């Protein structure tokens, strides 16, 4: 069985159905407010470090890994467990946290597929 970890931005719509969805907008620092990181993505080290330095971010990642492992035990073996992580635009916070969660799930010995639905969307202001 695999875990699909998917990032998306609310400005662009929710791209599917998930077993677990976490909206990061109110809990994780937004790199978008820093002009030097605005055009970057959560795959870049400075953005990822900024996001993961948010108080509670590391604990959140660990809890998400635990939730994924619990869902793997209870989900039918015929389908993957899908986790959706969202932020405003889908370029910074959701991408960084998705990558961190996927990395730790792999280290725990499970298969992981990562998809960033809106990472290439243009940066724009919230509505």
Long-range contacts (C-beta under 8 A, 24 or more apart in sequence): 1-72, 1-75, 1-77, 1-80, 1-81, 1-110, 1-111, 2-80, 2-81, 2-110, 2-111, 2-112, 2-113, 3-68, 3-71, 3-72, 3-80, 3-81, 3-82, 3-83, 3-102, 3-105, 3-110, 3-111, 3-112, 3-113, 4-80, 4-81, 4-82, 4-83, 4-112, 4-113, 4-114, 4-115, 5-68, 5-83, 5-85, 5-98, 5-101, 5-102, 5-105, 5-112, 5-113, 5-114, 5-115, 6-82, 6-83, 6-84, 6-85, 6-98, 6-114, 6-115, 6-116, 6-117, 7-42, 7-84, 7-85, 7-86, 7-87, 7-90, 7-94, 7-95, 7-97, 7-98, 7-114, 7-115, 7-116, 7-117, 7-118, 7-119, 8-84, 8-85, 8-86, 8-90, 8-94, 8-116, 8-117, 8-118, 9-86, 9-87, 9-88, 9-89, 9-90, 9-91, 9-94, 9-117, 9-118, 9-121, 10-86, 10-87, 10-88, 10-90, 11-88, 11-89, 11-90, 11-118, 11-121, 11-124, 11-126, 11-127, 12-89, 12-90, 12-117, 12-118, 12-121, 14-84, 14-86, 15-84, 15-117, 16-82, 16-84, 17-82, 18-82, 18-83, 18-84, 19-71, 19-75, 19-81, 19-82, 19-83, 20-64, 20-67, 20-68, 20-71, 20-81, 20-82, 20-83, 20-84, 21-83, 21-84, 21-85, 21-86, 22-60, 22-64, 22-83, 22-84, 22-85, 22-86, 22-97, 23-86, 23-87, 24-85, 24-86, 24-87, 24-93, 24-94, 24-97, 25-86, 25-87, 25-88, 25-93, 27-54, 27-56, 27-60, 28-54, 28-57, 28-60, 28-87, 28-93, 28-97, 29-53, 29-54, 29-93, 30-87, 30-88, 30-92, 30-93, 31-92, 31-93, 32-88, 32-89, 32-91, 32-92, 32-123, 37-92, 38-123, 39-123, 40-91, 40-92, 41-91, 41-92, 41-95, 41-116, 41-119, 42-91, 42-92, 42-93, 42-94, 42-95, 42-96, 42-97, 42-98, 42-99, 42-116, 42-119, 43-95, 43-96, 43-99, 43-116, 43-119, 47-92, 47-96, 48-96, 48-99, 48-100, 50-96, 51-92, 51-93, 51-96, 51-97, 52-96, 52-97, 52-100, 57-97, 60-97, 61-97, 61-100, 61-101, 61-104, 62-104, 64-97, 64-101, 65-101, 65-104, 65-105, 65-108, 68-101, 68-105, 68-110, 69-105, 69-108, 69-110, 72-110, 80-113, 88-126, 89-118, 89-121, 89-123, 89-124, 90-116, 90-117, 90-118, 90-119, 90-121, 91-118, 91-119, 91-121, 91-123, 95-119
